[in-house]
Amino acid sequence: MNSSIVTISATNTAPTRVNLTTPTQGNITIHRRNTIFTWDAAYDSDSDPLNYTINITSSYCSDLYIGNISSLTYTSASELCLDSIYHWQVRAYDGTEYGQWS
């Protein structure tokens, strides 16, 4: 009786980088204090379901770091500070790996 051993390895590919939509980079427009942040969907070559993490930072106010977002938008639950410049970035997560920050 012949037998053979087969090793099967499964690999995962991280999702692609997210493209930010609004507000745009360098946008100095005055926004509502509950600004809506939007981005384009990342692509996952393994067809894994994706969720997103957003990181919103400011030199003068509390940072926001929110994960497990299933949509392509985020509206801040708390009001953003007045007269502050914010920086924001998003990355996708496929349940195994994070993609790069936008």
KOLGU-4560 file (N, C-alpha, C; in nm, 3 decimals, padded with zeros to 5 digits):
<recs>
<n_xx: 00.085 n_yy: -00.118 n_zz: 00.000 ca_xx: 00.000 ca_yy: 00.000 ca_zz: 00.000 c_xx: 00.090 c_yy: 00.124 c_zz: 00.000 mol: A seq: 1 type: MET>
<n_xx: 00.073 n_yy: 00.206 n_zz: -00.097 ca_xx: 00.150 ca_yy: 00.329 ca_zz: -00.108 c_xx: 00.073 c_yy: 00.445 c_zz: -00.047 mol: A seq: 2 type: ASN>
<n_xx: 00.145 n_yy: 00.533 n_zz: 00.018 ca_xx: 00.082 ca_yy: 00.655 ca_zz: 00.069 c_xx: 00.179 c_yy: 00.770 c_zz: 00.051 mol: A seq: 3 type: SER>
<n_xx: 00.128 n_yy: 00.887 n_zz: 00.050 ca_xx: 00.213 ca_yy: 01.005 ca_zz: 00.039 c_xx: 00.160 c_yy: 01.112 c_zz: 00.134 mol: A seq: 4 type: SER>
<n_xx: 00.249 n_yy: 01.198 n_zz: 00.171 ca_xx: 00.212 ca_yy: 01.307 ca_zz: 00.260 c_xx: 00.208 c_yy: 01.435 c_zz: 00.177 mol: A seq: 5 type: ILE>
<n_xx: 00.100 n_yy: 01.506 n_zz: 00.191 ca_xx: 00.083 ca_yy: 01.631 ca_zz: 00.118 c_xx: 00.067 c_yy: 01.742 c_zz: 00.220 mol: A seq: 6 type: VAL>
<n_xx: 00.145 n_yy: 01.845 n_zz: 00.203 ca_xx: 00.132 ca_yy: 01.962 ca_zz: 00.290 c_xx: 00.066 c_yy: 02.074 c_zz: 00.211 mol: A seq: 7 type: THR>
<n_xx: -00.042 n_yy: 02.125 n_zz: 00.263 ca_xx: -00.113 ca_yy: 02.235 ca_zz: 00.198 c_xx: -00.098 c_yy: 02.358 c_zz: 00.286 mol: A seq: 8 type: ILE>
<n_xx: -00.048 n_yy: 02.465 n_zz: 00.227 ca_xx: -00.034 ca_yy: 02.590 ca_zz: 00.301 c_xx: -00.132 c_yy: 02.691 c_zz: 00.243 mol: A seq: 9 type: SER>
<n_xx: -00.199 n_yy: 02.755 n_zz: 00.331 ca_xx: -00.290 ca_yy: 02.863 ca_zz: 00.288 c_xx: -00.224 c_yy: 02.995 c_zz: 00.323 mol: A seq: 10 type: ALA>
<n_xx: -00.222 n_yy: 03.083 n_zz: 00.229 ca_xx: -00.166 ca_yy: 03.215 ca_zz: 00.254 c_xx: -00.275 c_yy: 03.320 c_zz: 00.240 mol: A seq: 11 type: THR>
<n_xx: -00.252 n_yy: 03.431 n_zz: 00.298 ca_xx: -00.347 ca_yy: 03.542 ca_zz: 00.291 c_xx: -00.274 c_yy: 03.662 c_zz: 00.232 mol: A seq: 12 type: ASN>
<n_xx: -00.344 n_yy: 03.734 n_zz: 00.151 ca_xx: -00.291 ca_yy: 03.859 ca_zz: 00.096 c_xx: -00.363 c_yy: 03.974 c_zz: 00.163 mol: A seq: 13 type: THR>
<n_xx: -00.289 n_yy: 04.070 n_zz: 00.212 ca_xx: -00.350 ca_yy: 04.186 ca_zz: 00.277 c_xx: -00.431 c_yy: 04.267 c_zz: 00.176 mol: A seq: 14 type: ALA>
<n_xx: -00.535 n_yy: 04.336 n_zz: 00.223 ca_xx: -00.613 ca_yy: 04.422 ca_zz: 00.133 c_xx: -00.528 c_yy: 04.538 c_zz: 00.079 mol: A seq: 15 type: PRO>
<n_xx: -00.574 n_yy: 04.593 n_zz: -00.032 ca_xx: -00.504 ca_yy: 04.707 ca_zz: -00.091 c_xx: -00.523 c_yy: 04.832 c_zz: -00.005 mol: A seq: 16 type: THR>
<n_xx: -00.445 n_yy: 04.932 n_zz: -00.036 ca_xx: -00.453 ca_yy: 05.061 ca_zz: 00.033 c_xx: -00.585 c_yy: 05.130 c_zz: -00.001 mol: A seq: 17 type: ARG>
<n_xx: -00.644 n_yy: 05.192 n_zz: 00.098 ca_xx: -00.770 ca_yy: 05.264 ca_zz: 00.081 c_xx: -00.743 c_yy: 05.400 c_zz: 00.018 mol: A seq: 18 type: VAL>
<n_xx: -00.834 n_yy: 05.444 n_zz: -00.068 ca_xx: -00.826 ca_yy: 05.577 ca_zz: -00.128 c_xx: -00.927 c_yy: 05.668 c_zz: -00.057 mol: A seq: 19 type: ASN>
<n_xx: -00.877 n_yy: 05.775 n_zz: 00.006 ca_xx: -00.964 ca_yy: 05.869 ca_zz: 00.075 c_xx: -01.041 c_yy: 05.954 c_zz: -00.025 mol: A seq: 20 type: LEU>
<n_xx: -01.168 n_yy: 05.982 n_zz: 00.004 ca_xx: -01.252 ca_yy: 06.057 ca_zz: -00.088 c_xx: -01.280 c_yy: 06.198 c_zz: -00.035 mol: A seq: 21 type: THR>
<n_xx: -01.348 n_yy: 06.207 n_zz: 00.080 ca_xx: -01.380 ca_yy: 06.339 ca_zz: 00.137 c_xx: -01.371 c_yy: 06.334 c_zz: 00.288 mol: A seq: 22 type: THR>
<n_xx: -01.325 n_yy: 06.440 n_zz: 00.349 ca_xx: -01.267 ca_yy: 06.560 ca_zz: 00.291 c_xx: -01.134 c_yy: 06.529 c_zz: 00.222 mol: A seq: 23 type: PRO>
<n_xx: -01.103 n_yy: 06.605 n_zz: 00.119 ca_xx: -00.982 ca_yy: 06.582 ca_zz: 00.041 c_xx: -00.859 c_yy: 06.636 c_zz: 00.113 mol: A seq: 24 type: THR>
<n_xx: -00.744 n_yy: 06.585 n_zz: 00.073 ca_xx: -00.618 ca_yy: 06.630 ca_zz: 00.133 c_xx: -00.596 c_yy: 06.779 c_zz: 00.104 mol: A seq: 25 type: GLN>
<n_xx: -00.552 n_yy: 06.849 n_zz: 00.205 ca_xx: -00.527 ca_yy: 06.992 ca_zz: 00.190 c_xx: -00.652 c_yy: 07.076 c_zz: 00.193 mol: A seq: 26 type: GLY>
<n_xx: -00.767 n_yy: 07.014 n_zz: 00.215 ca_xx: -00.894 ca_yy: 07.085 ca_zz: 00.218 c_xx: -00.901 c_yy: 07.169 c_zz: 00.345 mol: A seq: 27 type: ASN>
<n_xx: -00.909 n_yy: 07.298 n_zz: 00.330 ca_xx: -00.916 ca_yy: 07.386 ca_zz: 00.447 c_xx: -01.055 c_yy: 07.449 c_zz: 00.460 mol: A seq: 28 type: ILE>
<n_xx: -01.152 n_yy: 07.385 n_zz: 00.395 ca_xx: -01.290 ca_yy: 07.428 ca_zz: 00.406 c_xx: -01.339 c_yy: 07.407 c_zz: 00.548 mol: A seq: 29 type: THR>
<n_xx: -01.425 n_yy: 07.492 n_zz: 00.591 ca_xx: -01.486 ca_yy: 07.474 ca_zz: 00.723 c_xx: -01.592 c_yy: 07.365 c_zz: 00.710 mol: A seq: 30 type: ILE>
<n_xx: -01.580 n_yy: 07.265 n_zz: 00.796 ca_xx: -01.674 ca_yy: 07.152 ca_zz: 00.794 c_xx: -01.760 c_yy: 07.153 c_zz: 00.920 mol: A seq: 31 type: HIS>
<n_xx: -01.868 n_yy: 07.079 n_zz: 00.913 ca_xx: -01.951 ca_yy: 07.061 ca_zz: 01.032 c_xx: -01.869 c_yy: 06.992 c_zz: 01.140 mol: A seq: 32 type: ARG>
<n_xx: -01.909 n_yy: 07.009 n_zz: 01.263 ca_xx: -01.836 ca_yy: 06.948 ca_zz: 01.374 c_xx: -01.857 c_yy: 06.797 c_zz: 01.380 mol: A seq: 33 type: ARG>
<n_xx: -01.956 n_yy: 06.746 n_zz: 01.307 ca_xx: -01.977 ca_yy: 06.602 ca_zz: 01.292 c_xx: -01.950 c_yy: 06.566 c_zz: 01.146 mol: A seq: 34 type: ASN>
<n_xx: -01.829 n_yy: 06.591 n_zz: 01.103 ca_xx: -01.789 ca_yy: 06.571 ca_zz: 00.964 c_xx: -01.809 c_yy: 06.426 c_zz: 00.921 mol: A seq: 35 type: THR>
<n_xx: -01.848 n_yy: 06.410 n_zz: 00.795 ca_xx: -01.861 ca_yy: 06.277 ca_zz: 00.736 c_xx: -01.733 c_yy: 06.249 c_zz: 00.658 mol: A seq: 36 type: ILE>
<n_xx: -01.665 n_yy: 06.141 n_zz: 00.692 ca_xx: -01.544 ca_yy: 06.098 ca_zz: 00.625 c_xx: -01.582 c_yy: 05.983 c_zz: 00.531 mol: A seq: 37 type: PHE>
<n_xx: -01.537 n_yy: 05.988 n_zz: 00.407 ca_xx: -01.569 ca_yy: 05.882 ca_zz: 00.310 c_xx: -01.443 c_yy: 05.835 c_zz: 00.239 mol: A seq: 38 type: THR>
<n_xx: -01.444 n_yy: 05.710 n_zz: 00.195 ca_xx: -01.332 ca_yy: 05.651 ca_zz: 00.124 c_xx: -01.382 c_yy: 05.546 c_zz: 00.029 mol: A seq: 39 type: TRP>
<n_xx: -01.297 n_yy: 05.509 n_zz: -00.069 ca_xx: -01.329 ca_yy: 05.403 ca_zz: -00.163 c_xx: -01.294 c_yy: 05.269 c_zz: -00.101 mol: A seq: 40 type: ASP>
<n_xx: -01.363 n_yy: 05.166 n_zz: -00.144 ca_xx: -01.339 ca_yy: 05.031 ca_zz: -00.092 c_xx: -01.201 c_yy: 04.982 c_zz: -00.130 mol: A seq: 41 type: ALA>
<n_xx: -01.139 n_yy: 04.912 n_zz: -00.039 ca_xx: -01.013 ca_yy: 04.842 ca_zz: -00.068 c_xx: -01.048 c_yy: 04.715 c_zz: -00.145 mol: A seq: 42 type: ALA>
<n_xx: -00.949 n_yy: 04.657 n_zz: -00.208 ca_xx: -00.967 ca_yy: 04.530 ca_zz: -00.280 c_xx: -00.893 c_yy: 04.421 c_zz: -00.204 mol: A seq: 43 type: TYR>
<n_xx: -00.957 n_yy: 04.306 n_zz: -00.191 ca_xx: -00.893 ca_yy: 04.192 ca_zz: -00.126 c_xx: -00.892 c_yy: 04.075 c_zz: -00.225 mol: A seq: 44 type: ASP>
<n_xx: -00.773 n_yy: 04.036 n_zz: -00.270 ca_xx: -00.761 ca_yy: 03.931 ca_zz: -00.372 c_xx: -00.809 c_yy: 03.795 c_zz: -00.322 mol: A seq: 45 type: SER>
<n_xx: -00.822 n_yy: 03.779 n_zz: -00.191 ca_xx: -00.872 ca_yy: 03.653 ca_zz: -00.134 c_xx: -01.024 c_yy: 03.655 c_zz: -00.117 mol: A seq: 46 type: ASP>
<n_xx: -01.087 n_yy: 03.767 n_zz: -00.154 ca_xx: -01.233 ca_yy: 03.786 ca_zz: -00.141 c_xx: -01.281 c_yy: 03.776 c_zz: 00.003 mol: A seq: 47 type: SER>
<n_xx: -01.194 n_yy: 03.809 n_zz: 00.097 ca_xx: -01.235 ca_yy: 03.811 ca_zz: 00.237 c_xx: -01.324 c_yy: 03.932 c_zz: 00.262 mol: A seq: 48 type: ASP>
<n_xx: -01.421 n_yy: 03.920 n_zz: 00.353 ca_xx: -01.499 ca_yy: 04.039 ca_zz: 00.389 c_xx: -01.408 c_yy: 04.140 c_zz: 00.459 mol: A seq: 49 type: PRO>
<n_xx: -01.428 n_yy: 04.268 n_zz: 00.430 ca_xx: -01.342 ca_yy: 04.372 ca_zz: 00.485 c_xx: -01.417 c_yy: 04.460 c_zz: 00.583 mol: A seq: 50 type: LEU>
<n_xx: -01.344 n_yy: 04.508 n_zz: 00.682 ca_xx: -01.392 ca_yy: 04.620 ca_zz: 00.763 c_xx: -01.278 c_yy: 04.719 c_zz: 00.770 mol: A seq: 51 type: ASN>
<n_xx: -01.306 n_yy: 04.836 n_zz: 00.824 ca_xx: -01.210 ca_yy: 04.946 ca_zz: 00.816 c_xx: -01.184 c_yy: 05.007 c_zz: 00.954 mol: A seq: 52 type: TYR>
<n_xx: -01.067 n_yy: 05.065 n_zz: 00.967 ca_xx: -01.028 ca_yy: 05.138 ca_zz: 01.087 c_xx: -00.993 c_yy: 05.279 c_zz: 01.043 mol: A seq: 53 type: THR>
<n_xx: -01.045 n_yy: 05.378 n_zz: 01.115 ca_xx: -01.015 ca_yy: 05.518 ca_zz: 01.085 c_xx: -00.937 c_yy: 05.577 c_zz: 01.202 mol: A seq: 54 type: ILE>
<n_xx: -00.839 n_yy: 05.659 n_zz: 01.170 ca_xx: -00.757 ca_yy: 05.727 ca_zz: 01.269 c_xx: -00.763 c_yy: 05.876 c_zz: 01.237 mol: A seq: 55 type: ASN>
<n_xx: -00.820 n_yy: 05.954 n_zz: 01.328 ca_xx: -00.836 ca_yy: 06.098 ca_zz: 01.309 c_xx: -00.755 c_yy: 06.166 c_zz: 01.418 mol: A seq: 56 type: ILE>
<n_xx: -00.659 n_yy: 06.249 n_zz: 01.377 ca_xx: -00.571 ca_yy: 06.312 ca_zz: 01.475 c_xx: -00.571 c_yy: 06.464 c_zz: 01.459 mol: A seq: 57 type: THR>
<n_xx: -00.542 n_yy: 06.530 n_zz: 01.570 ca_xx: -00.531 ca_yy: 06.675 ca_zz: 01.573 c_xx: -00.426 c_yy: 06.711 c_zz: 01.677 mol: A seq: 58 type: SER>
<n_xx: -00.356 n_yy: 06.821 n_zz: 01.654 ca_xx: -00.254 ca_yy: 06.866 ca_zz: 01.751 c_xx: -00.316 c_yy: 06.919 c_zz: 01.879 mol: A seq: 59 type: SER>
<n_xx: -00.441 n_yy: 06.962 n_zz: 01.872 ca_xx: -00.502 ca_yy: 07.031 ca_zz: 01.985 c_xx: -00.616 c_yy: 06.956 c_zz: 02.052 mol: A seq: 60 type: TYR>
<n_xx: -00.666 n_yy: 06.854 n_zz: 01.990 ca_xx: -00.784 ca_yy: 06.784 ca_zz: 02.043 c_xx: -00.757 c_yy: 06.635 c_zz: 02.057 mol: A seq: 61 type: CYS>
<n_xx: -00.849 n_yy: 06.567 n_zz: 02.118 ca_xx: -00.836 ca_yy: 06.422 ca_zz: 02.136 c_xx: -00.839 c_yy: 06.351 c_zz: 02.002 mol: A seq: 62 type: SER>
<n_xx: -00.755 n_yy: 06.250 n_zz: 01.988 ca_xx: -00.753 ca_yy: 06.168 ca_zz: 01.867 c_xx: -00.869 c_yy: 06.070 c_zz: 01.871 mol: A seq: 63 type: ASP>
<n_xx: -00.915 n_yy: 06.031 n_zz: 01.753 ca_xx: -01.018 ca_yy: 05.929 ca_zz: 01.741 c_xx: -00.960 c_yy: 05.811 c_zz: 01.666 mol: A seq: 64 type: LEU>
<n_xx: -00.977 n_yy: 05.691 n_zz: 01.720 ca_xx: -00.930 ca_yy: 05.568 ca_zz: 01.657 c_xx: -01.045 c_yy: 05.470 c_zz: 01.667 mol: A seq: 65 type: TYR>
<n_xx: -01.112 n_yy: 05.446 n_zz: 01.555 ca_xx: -01.232 ca_yy: 05.363 ca_zz: 01.556 c_xx: -01.213 c_yy: 05.248 c_zz: 01.457 mol: A seq: 66 type: ILE>
<n_xx: -01.234 n_yy: 05.127 n_zz: 01.502 ca_xx: -01.220 ca_yy: 05.009 ca_zz: 01.418 c_xx: -01.353 c_yy: 04.941 c_zz: 01.394 mol: A seq: 67 type: GLY>
<n_xx: -01.347 n_yy: 04.835 n_zz: 01.314 ca_xx: -01.462 ca_yy: 04.751 ca_zz: 01.285 c_xx: -01.576 c_yy: 04.827 c_zz: 01.217 mol: A seq: 68 type: ASN>
<n_xx: -01.541 n_yy: 04.916 n_zz: 01.125 ca_xx: -01.640 ca_yy: 04.991 ca_zz: 01.047 c_xx: -01.669 c_yy: 04.910 c_zz: 00.921 mol: A seq: 69 type: ILE>
<n_xx: -01.794 n_yy: 04.876 n_zz: 00.899 ca_xx: -01.829 ca_yy: 04.793 ca_zz: 00.784 c_xx: -01.867 c_yy: 04.874 c_zz: 00.661 mol: A seq: 70 type: SER>
<n_xx: -01.892 n_yy: 05.003 n_zz: 00.677 ca_xx: -01.931 ca_yy: 05.086 ca_zz: 00.562 c_xx: -01.810 c_yy: 05.164 c_zz: 00.512 mol: A seq: 71 type: SER>
<n_xx: -01.832 n_yy: 05.245 n_zz: 00.410 ca_xx: -01.726 ca_yy: 05.327 ca_zz: 00.352 c_xx: -01.737 c_yy: 05.472 c_zz: 00.397 mol: A seq: 72 type: LEU>
<n_xx: -01.805 n_yy: 05.493 n_zz: 00.509 ca_xx: -01.817 ca_yy: 05.627 ca_zz: 00.566 c_xx: -01.807 c_yy: 05.619 c_zz: 00.717 mol: A seq: 73 type: THR>
<n_xx: -01.768 n_yy: 05.730 n_zz: 00.775 ca_xx: -01.770 ca_yy: 05.743 ca_zz: 00.920 c_xx: -01.809 c_yy: 05.885 c_zz: 00.954 mol: A seq: 74 type: TYR>
<n_xx: -01.906 n_yy: 05.899 n_zz: 01.042 ca_xx: -01.945 ca_yy: 06.030 ca_zz: 01.095 c_xx: -01.907 c_yy: 06.030 c_zz: 01.242 mol: A seq: 75 type: THR>
<n_xx: -01.829 n_yy: 06.129 n_zz: 01.281 ca_xx: -01.783 ca_yy: 06.133 ca_zz: 01.419 c_xx: -01.902 c_yy: 06.143 c_zz: 01.513 mol: A seq: 76 type: SER>
<n_xx: -01.905 n_yy: 06.056 n_zz: 01.612 ca_xx: -02.015 ca_yy: 06.056 ca_zz: 01.710 c_xx: -02.004 c_yy: 06.176 c_zz: 01.803 mol: A seq: 77 type: ALA>
<n_xx: -01.882 n_yy: 06.215 n_zz: 01.834 ca_xx: -01.861 ca_yy: 06.334 ca_zz: 01.916 c_xx: -01.820 c_yy: 06.449 c_zz: 01.823 mol: A seq: 78 type: SER>
<n_xx: -01.852 n_yy: 06.569 n_zz: 01.863 ca_xx: -01.819 ca_yy: 06.684 ca_zz: 01.780 c_xx: -01.668 c_yy: 06.707 c_zz: 01.779 mol: A seq: 79 type: GLU>
<n_xx: -01.615 n_yy: 06.737 n_zz: 01.661 ca_xx: -01.475 ca_yy: 06.771 ca_zz: 01.649 c_xx: -01.452 c_yy: 06.911 c_zz: 01.705 mol: A seq: 80 type: LEU>
<n_xx: -01.331 n_yy: 06.939 n_zz: 01.745 ca_xx: -01.298 ca_yy: 07.069 ca_zz: 01.805 c_xx: -01.307 c_yy: 07.182 c_zz: 01.703 mol: A seq: 81 type: CYS>
<n_xx: -01.338 n_yy: 07.299 n_zz: 01.752 ca_xx: -01.340 ca_yy: 07.418 ca_zz: 01.667 c_xx: -01.199 c_yy: 07.463 c_zz: 01.634 mol: A seq: 82 type: LEU>
<n_xx: -01.184 n_yy: 07.528 n_zz: 01.520 ca_xx: -01.058 ca_yy: 07.590 ca_zz: 01.478 c_xx: -00.938 c_yy: 07.497 c_zz: 01.490 mol: A seq: 83 type: ASP>
<n_xx: -00.956 n_yy: 07.372 n_zz: 01.448 ca_xx: -00.848 ca_yy: 07.274 ca_zz: 01.454 c_xx: -00.826 c_yy: 07.212 c_zz: 01.317 mol: A seq: 84 type: SER>
<n_xx: -00.702 n_yy: 07.179 n_zz: 01.290 ca_xx: -00.668 ca_yy: 07.107 ca_zz: 01.168 c_xx: -00.660 c_yy: 06.960 c_zz: 01.204 mol: A seq: 85 type: ILE>
<n_xx: -00.729 n_yy: 06.878 n_zz: 01.127 ca_xx: -00.731 ca_yy: 06.734 ca_zz: 01.151 c_xx: -00.660 c_yy: 06.662 c_zz: 01.037 mol: A seq: 86 type: TYR>
<n_xx: -00.600 n_yy: 06.549 n_zz: 01.072 ca_xx: -00.541 ca_yy: 06.458 ca_zz: 00.975 c_xx: -00.615 c_yy: 06.326 c_zz: 00.992 mol: A seq: 87 type: HIS>
<n_xx: -00.644 n_yy: 06.260 n_zz: 00.880 ca_xx: -00.716 ca_yy: 06.133 ca_zz: 00.892 c_xx: -00.661 c_yy: 06.032 c_zz: 00.794 mol: A seq: 88 type: TRP>
<n_xx: -00.672 n_yy: 05.907 n_zz: 00.834 ca_xx: -00.629 ca_yy: 05.796 ca_zz: 00.750 c_xx: -00.716 c_yy: 05.674 c_zz: 00.781 mol: A seq: 89 type: GLN>
<n_xx: -00.723 n_yy: 05.585 n_zz: 00.685 ca_xx: -00.806 ca_yy: 05.465 ca_zz: 00.697 c_xx: -00.726 c_yy: 05.347 c_zz: 00.646 mol: A seq: 90 type: VAL>
<n_xx: -00.752 n_yy: 05.229 n_zz: 00.704 ca_xx: -00.695 ca_yy: 05.107 ca_zz: 00.650 c_xx: -00.799 c_yy: 04.996 c_zz: 00.657 mol: A seq: 91 type: ARG>
<n_xx: -00.785 n_yy: 04.900 n_zz: 00.569 ca_xx: -00.878 ca_yy: 04.787 ca_zz: 00.562 c_xx: -00.821 c_yy: 04.668 c_zz: 00.639 mol: A seq: 92 type: ALA>
<n_xx: -00.912 n_yy: 04.584 n_zz: 00.687 ca_xx: -00.875 ca_yy: 04.463 ca_zz: 00.760 c_xx: -00.957 c_yy: 04.348 c_zz: 00.705 mol: A seq: 93 type: TYR>
<n_xx: -00.891 n_yy: 04.237 n_zz: 00.672 ca_xx: -00.962 ca_yy: 04.123 ca_zz: 00.613 c_xx: -00.984 c_yy: 04.007 c_zz: 00.711 mol: A seq: 94 type: ASP>
<n_xx: -00.968 n_yy: 04.034 n_zz: 00.839 ca_xx: -00.984 ca_yy: 03.929 ca_zz: 00.939 c_xx: -00.853 c_yy: 03.861 c_zz: 00.974 mol: A seq: 95 type: GLY>
<n_xx: -00.750 n_yy: 03.883 n_zz: 00.891 ca_xx: -00.618 ca_yy: 03.825 ca_zz: 00.915 c_xx: -00.510 c_yy: 03.932 c_zz: 00.913 mol: A seq: 96 type: THR>
<n_xx: -00.514 n_yy: 04.017 n_zz: 00.811 ca_xx: -00.412 ca_yy: 04.120 ca_zz: 00.796 c_xx: -00.474 c_yy: 04.257 c_zz: 00.769 mol: A seq: 97 type: GLU>
<n_xx: -00.402 n_yy: 04.359 n_zz: 00.814 ca_xx: -00.439 ca_yy: 04.496 ca_zz: 00.782 c_xx: -00.368 c_yy: 04.538 c_zz: 00.653 mol: A seq: 98 type: TYR>
<n_xx: -00.437 n_yy: 04.617 n_zz: 00.572 ca_xx: -00.372 ca_yy: 04.682 ca_zz: 00.459 c_xx: -00.295 c_yy: 04.802 c_zz: 00.509 mol: A seq: 99 type: GLY>
<n_xx: -00.224 n_yy: 04.869 n_zz: 00.420 ca_xx: -00.149 ca_yy: 04.988 ca_zz: 00.457 c_xx: -00.244 c_yy: 05.105 c_zz: 00.485 mol: A seq: 100 type: GLN>
<n_xx: -00.200 n_yy: 05.196 n_zz: 00.570 ca_xx: -00.278 ca_yy: 05.318 ca_zz: 00.594 c_xx: -00.286 c_yy: 05.396 c_zz: 00.463 mol: A seq: 101 type: TRP>
<n_xx: -00.397 n_yy: 05.465 n_zz: 00.444 ca_xx: -00.414 ca_yy: 05.549 ca_zz: 00.325 c_xx: -00.314 c_yy: 05.660 c_zz: 00.324 mol: A seq: 102 type: SER>
</recs>
